[in-house]
Amino acid sequence: MTWDGKAFRRLAAVVTIFAVVPLAPAGASANGGGLVVCAGATSDPALSGVTFQYTVKKNQKAVASFGLLPGSCSTPVSGSTGIGTATTYVVREHLGAGGSSISAITAAPTSALNKGNLDTGKANMTVQPGATTTVTFANATAPPVPPAGDPGPQPAFVLVCVDGRNDLAGSVNFNLDDHQGHVYSGQDAVVVPVDTCQPVGVTSGTVDVAELGPQPSSQLLSIYSVPDGALVPGSVQIDSTGQQGIAGSAQVVVSPSTSALHATEIHFVVQRLALGVGTIEICKNVLFPKTYNGTPFFFTVDGDIDPQTGDLKQFQVAAGACSFPLLVPLGRDGTVTVTELPNPAFGVVSVTASAAGDPVPVTGTNPVTFKVVPTASETEVTFTNAVRTAFIKVCKLIEPGSEASLAGQMFTFDVYVNGAQSPTFTATIAANTCSGLLGPVPVVTDVNGTPATVTVAEETNAGDNFAVASMSVDNVFPGTHNPSPVTSNGITFNPGPGTDVVMTVNRYSKPAT
């Protein structure tokens, strides 16, 4: 066989993907955080010397493969420290080592195990930034023998149902754990539309079911099961405040079933809150009202749902004006939350509220929450916006091969805003440098949202020994295009909010004679 460069690269890729992870004693911690895989200790002499094989995948690609003896753990899997954001991994134990089967999959912390499957040997894990996360696979040569007359754990389904009251709409999320390796949480949480049931595959026995909160505009009233009596006595817990991460939970005893048609059912009865309604007006101010009054803005009110679409209603308010009085649903504490929808040309700078001329405290900027004063005819909330602005930075590079000829020269640029006949800004810079920030330039010019225009032109004169090779800009107004130069020495574009860097590349050009 001839080993060429490609063959060596392929070999290196294989070695990199299937990295061997050093082993650590059971219970060892990961210094600095990461994913640790453990083979559970066993008292079964048939498994004492058996090596269990594991593969760890990230983004469907294997990042580690290794073997573990019972009671041992890997060191943190390379690249699993979860720096910056949480990272998801799939850990698989290769089935059947020593004639064994997986009896349990557990994790520390328990919330890190999104889903475990004893039949496939897979555990879906989430590693938080800087945290040590451990997944442990317990094995046995035979399942425990159940008492006489007890068939033991069997495949089953549980039907999770939401019974809506008072025109409740939307869907509700649930966590489930059957303590047999089937865990549904995080991105694998079970989503149940109102007035429907969702079948979930579990193992027969006791299953924990929890409705996720908080519930600002709904209320969990009760939990019941079909058949009656399947709920574990004393297990029903309901949050009466509506502010907790778990709205309510219960344990249900699930009987074996091969079809969802014969599954044990657990029902959560949830109502849309009818604590009352309040009247508000949404008002809009803008800085520089002479230019921008009349600009349309759009708002939503939490809980105010369009019955035709199931989405939040949108209210349009023009700058310099107020909406009509709006009858809106109130939260548990008599508050309402209003959100201004994003506008690429304007940003919220402040929000105030008042009722009958008196100020009303607000929480947040956008969205904003405030109490609706019941004794006033209406509570008025005012959003004040400012137009977003751009700052222009001009940078100069020299084309390779022209550096010596153009060394030490200075280059002057004129910036024209919105078609001005004379330069709005001027900057003179050397090669491989940038100007300071030139601006500000409002990104729109009128109530119609017309984008501003900026032209950056390099000054040239007869006898110059350089020419513009290229010009580009890295940030333009949303919905517009990054343009090409419109002249031999200039570029025109619609500036985007923030800093817009105009990069100019020059080359040597023999002076005209």
N, C-alpha and C positions, 0 to 999 in steps of 0.2 A: 504494500500500500504506500502511496506517495502522500505525505502530509504537507499540503500547501497551506497558505495563510488562512483561507476560508475554513479548512478543516480544524485548524487550531482555534479559530474564533468560535466555531460551533462547540468544540469541546469545552472551551472556557465558559460559554453560556450555560451549558449543562451543569458544570461544576458550580457556577454561581447560583443557579436556580435551586438546586438540591443541596443546600448547605447543610453540613452536619453540625448540629447544635450540641455543645458540651452539656454534660449532665451535672445536676446539683442534688444534694440530699433533699428528701421530701421535706417540705416546709421552708426551704431556703427562700429568701426574699430577693427580689430583683433590685439591684442598686441603680436608682435612677428611673425605675419604672419599666414596664414592658409586659409582654405576654409570656407567661410561664405555663408549660404543659406538664401535667403529672399523671403517672399511672398509680392508681390507688393501691394502698397496702392491702395485702390479702393474707388470710390464715389458711387458705386452701393449699395444701402441699403440692397439688398438681400444677399450681401456677407459680410457685416460688421462684423458679429459675427461668420462666418464660419471658422472652423479650417482646414487648408490644410495639408495633411500628406506627408512627404518626406522620402525617403530612399537614403542613400549614399553608394555606393559600390566602393571597391578598389580591383583590381585583381579578379573581379567577386564575391567577398565576401562582404556582408553587414557589414559596420563599424559603421553605425549610423541610427536611425529611430526616427522621431520626428514630432510634429505638430506645425504650425505657423498660427497666425492670420494675416489678411491683414495689411501691413505696419510694420511687425516685422521681425527680422532676428535671426538666430541662432548665438551662439558664435562659434568660430572656431571648426570645426569637429575634434575630437581627432585623432592625427596621421596624420594630413594633412598639416604640416608645410613645407613639401618638403625639408627636410634637405639634403644637399649635391647634390641632383639631382632633376629635375622636376618630379612630380608625377601626374598620370592621375586618375581621378575619374569620375564615372557616377552618376549623381544626377537625381532622378526620382520623379516627383510629381504624387501622386495617383490621377487619373482623376475623374472628375464628382462631386467633393465636392460642395454641395449647388446648383447642376444643372449647374455648371460653365464649361467653357472650357478654355484652355490656349490660350491667345491671343498673347503673346510674351515671348521670353526668351532672356535675355540680361546678359552681364557680364562686370565686371570691374576688370582688363583691358579687353578691347574687344578681344584682342588676346588670352585670356585664354579660350574662348569658341571655342573648336574645331568643334563641331557639335551640333546643337539643333534640336529637332523634336517635333513640336507642337502636332502631332497626338499621339505619345507615351508618351509625357511628360518627355522625357529624354534629359539631357544635358551632353555632354562629355567635361570635364574640365581638364585643365592642370594647376597645382599649381607650381609656381617657388619657389626655395629655399628662405625662409624668407619673401616672399611677401604675402600681404593680397589680396585674390582673392574672389570676390563676384559674385554669380549667382542669378538672380532675375527672378521669375516666375510671370507674370501678368495674371490675370484671368478676365473673363467677363461672364455674364449669357447668353449673346447672341452676336453674331458678329455684328459689326457696320453695319447699314443699308446703302448700297451703294446708290449713286444718281440714279435716274430713268434711266433705260437703261444700267446701269453698273452692271454686275453680281458679282462684288467684287472679291477678291482673290480666285483663283481656283488652284487645282493641275496642275502642268505643268512640262515640260522637257525643258532643254536648251542643245543644242548640242555645245560642245566646240571643235573646230577644229584647227589643225595645218597644214598650207599649207607650205611645204618645198620648198626651192629654193636652187639652186647651190649645189645639192647632199647632202643636210642636212640629217643627220641620227640621230637615238636615239629617245628620248622622251622629253616632256616639261611638267613642273609642273604648276598648277594653283590653286589660291585661289578663292572661290566663297562665296557670301553672298547675300541672297535675302531679308534680313531685316524682314523676317517673321519666323525666327527660324532655317532656313537651312544655316549652315555655314560649309564650307569645307576649312580646313587649317591645318597646322602642319602635323601630321601623317595621317590626312584625306584629304590632298591635292589631287586634281584630276590630274592623270598622263595620258597624251595624247601622244601616239606614233606619230611620224611625218607622215604626209599624211593620218591621220585618224581623226575621230570625236568620242568624248566620250559623251554619254548621261548622264545628271545629273538631278536628281529629285529636283525640286524647287517649289515655289509658284508663280503664275503668278504675274506680276508687274515688277518693276525695280530690276535688278540683277546686282551686282558688280562682274566683272570678271577681275582677275589680273594674268598676266604671271610672274612667279618668275624669278629673276636674281641671280647673275650677268651673263653677257654673254661675256666671254672672247674670244670665237671663233665663235660666231653667232651674228645675228643682227635682231631685230624685225623691219620689214619694215612698216607694216600697219595693221589695224584692220578694218574688215567690217562685215556686218550682212546679213543674208538671213532670211526673206525678207529685201530688201534694205529699209533703213529708220528706222530699229528697234533700232539703236544706239541712245542714248540720245545725242542731239546736245551739242558739247563742252566737252563731257566726255572723249574723247580719249586722253590718255597721253602716250608718248613713251620716254623712256630713251635713249638719243643719245650717252651717254658715255659708256654704257655697263658695268658699275661698280656698279650700284645700286641694291638693293635687290628686287626691282620690275622692270622688264624689260618694262612693259607697262600695261595699264589697260583701261577699258571702262565700261560704264553702258549700258545694253541692256534691252529693254522692251520685256518681255516674255509673249506670249499669252497662255491662257489655252490650255492644250493638254493632252490627255489620252494615247498617244503613242509617242515614240521617232521618229516615222516616220513622224509626223506632227509638230515637235518641231522647235522653233526658233533657228537659228544657229548664232554663233559668231565665226569668223575666224581670226586667228592670222597668218600673213604671215611672216615667219622667214627664213632667208638665212644663209647658211654657209659662213663665211667671206672669201673673196678672196682678202685680202689686199696684197697678195704676199707670196713668200716663201723665205727662207734663207737656207744657207748651214752651217751645224755644224759638228763637230767631237766630239765624246765622248771618253775620255781617262780615264784610270784607273791606279792608283798607289796604292800600299800597303806598309805599314811599314814591315820591314823584307822581302824585295823582294826575297832574295836568297831562302827562304823557300816557299813563297806563289805566286811568279810570275807564271802566267798561270792559276790561279784560275778563273773560269768563273763568271761574274756578269751580271745582266740583267737590262735594262733600258726601260722607256717609255717616249714619248714626247707628251705633251698635244696637242690634236687636230689631231694627226697623227693616223688615224683609219684604221684598216685592213678592206677593203670593203667586204671580204668574211665572216668575223665573226661579224663585228660591234664593236669589241673591239679595244683598243689601241694596236698598234704594239709593239712587244718586240724586243729589240736589245741586242745581246750578245756581251760583250767586256771582253777579258781576262786581268787579272792584268798584268801590264807592257806593255800594247799595247793600240791602239786606234781603233775605228771603222772606216769603210770607210766613206767618206763624205756623209752626210745625208741631203737630201732636205726636209725641214720640213715647215709646215704652221706657219705663224707668227700671233701673237695677234694684237689687235688694235694699240698698241703702238710700234710695231716692236719687241716685246719680244717673247721668247720661254721659256717654263717650262719643265725641265727634272727631272725625278724621278728615283732614283735607287730602285729597288724592294728589299724587306726585305731579308736579309741573316742571318740565325741564328748564323753563325760563325764570321761575320764581321760587324763592325759598321762604318758609315761615320764620319770622323774626320774633314775634310775640303773640300771645293770646291772652285776652282778658274776658271776664264775664261780669254781668251786672243784672240786678233785678230791682225795678222801681227806683233806679238811680243809685242804689247802693252796690258796692263791689261784692262779688261772689268769688271765693277762693277757687283756683283751678289747680289741677295736678297734671304735669306734663306740658309739652308744647305741641306736638303733633304725633299721635292723637292726644286730645285733652279731655279730662274728666272733671265734671263739676256737678254740684247739687242743683236740682231744679227747685226754685223757691215756690212752695205751694200757695203762698198767700199773695204772690204777684201775678199779674195777668200773663206774664211771660218772662223767661230768663233769656237774656241776650248774650251771645258769645261772639266775640270779634277777633278774627284772624288778621294780623297785619303782615304783609309780605314785602320783600324787597326783590327787585330784579337781580338775577344772577349776573355776575360780571366775569369778563375774561381779561387776562394779562398776557401780553405778547412778549416772548423772549426770542431774540434773534441770535443764532449761533453760526459760526463760520468754520468750515473745514476746507483743506486744500487737497485736490486730487493727487494721488500718488504720481510721482514723476515731476510735479510742478513745485514741490516745496522749496527747493533751492532758489528758483527764479522769483518766487513771491515772498521769500522770507523777509520779515520786518515790515511788511506793508500794512497799512490800516485800510479798513473798508467801511463805508458809510451807507446806512440804510434809512429810507424814509418810510414811515407807516401812515397810511391814509385810511381814515375811518369813515364808513358810509358815504363814499364818493367825494370826500373833501378835495378841494382843488389844491390846497397846500398841505404839507405834511402835518399830521396831528402829533406825531412823535418822530424823533430822529435819534439814531444811535450810531456810534463809530466804534468798531471793535477790531482787534487783531485776529490773526488766524488761530484756530483751536481755542477760541474763547467765546463767551456769550455775553449779550447785553444784560443790563438789569431788567426788571419787569416794567414793561411799558403799558400804562393803563391807568385806571380801569376802563373797560369798554363794555357797556351794557349789551347783553347778548341778543335782545330783541329791541325793536325801535318804536313799536306802536301797540295799540290795543288788539290788533289782529295777530300779534305774535310774529311779525315779519323779522326774520333773522338779520342781525347786523352783518355788515361786510367789512372786511379788512384787506387792504392791499399792502404787501411788503415789497418794496422795490430797492434794489441796490443801485447806488449812484455810479454811473459810468461816464467817462469822458473820452474824447478823441485822444489817442495816444496811450490809453491804458494798456498794460501788458497782461491783462487777465480777462476772462469771460466767465459767465455763470454756466457751470456744467449741469447743475440740478438744484431744485428747490422743493421742499416738502414741509408739511405741517402735521403734527402728531395728534391734534385734538380739534374737532370741529363740532358745530352744533348738532344735536341729535336729529337724525333724519336727513342731513345733508351729506355731501360726498367730499372726500379728500381730493382736492382738485389738482390738475396739472398746471404748470406755469402758464399764465395768459400772455406773457411777453417774454422776450429773451432774458430779462433781468428782474422779473417780478412774479408774484403769486397772489391770487385773490381767493378768499375763503370766508365762510361764515364761522366766526369764532365760537368755540365751546366754552362752557363755564370752567373756571380754573385757569391753569397756565397752558398756553398754546405755544409750543416750541416750533419756530420756523428754522429749518436747517438748510443752509446754503453751502453748496460745494463749488469752489472755483478751480479753474485750470489756467495754466499759462497760455497766453495768446500773443502772438507776435504783434507788436504795435503797428497800426496802419501808417504808411508813409505817404 
